[in-house]
Amino acid sequence: MQSLRHQRVRELLKRQIGEVIRREIPVGQAGLITVNDVGVAGDLQSATVFVGIIGTAEQQRKGFEILKKERPRIQGLVGRAVVLKYTPKLRFVLDDSVKRGNRVLEIMEEIERSQSPS
């Protein structure tokens, strides 16, 4: 189980990274980028940022490329806003859990429709 400090750092990073992305990356070009979760290493020196991108397939691809390219700048902006001994090295991962969750709900609805008497 994570310590309270570890959880607070995760939430702080999640909020601040989301704010930086919202401010710095245009929605029209990259789709709507959301920070779904942040996983922080035990030593707080690296963080995995799980992002979701809402938009066309082209916007999703472009948005993820922009995140990878702008990682050092985003990391620097987060480092200035969040006071920690070390600014965690960010690694972006595309999180498709929302898409998978929606698919599960669709399947459950199909099952309910097929089982209901007509």
HELIX and SHEET records of a PDB file:
HELIX    1   1 LEU A    4  GLU A   24  1                                  21    
HELIX    2   2 VAL A   27  ALA A   30  1                                   4    
HELIX    3   3 ALA A   57  ALA A   81  1                                  25    
HELIX    4   4 SER A   97  GLN A  115  1                                  19    
SHEET    1   A 3 LEU A  32  VAL A  40  0                                        
SHEET    2   A 3 SER A  46  ILE A  54 -1                                        
SHEET    3   A 3 LYS A  89  LEU A  94  1                                        
END                                                                             
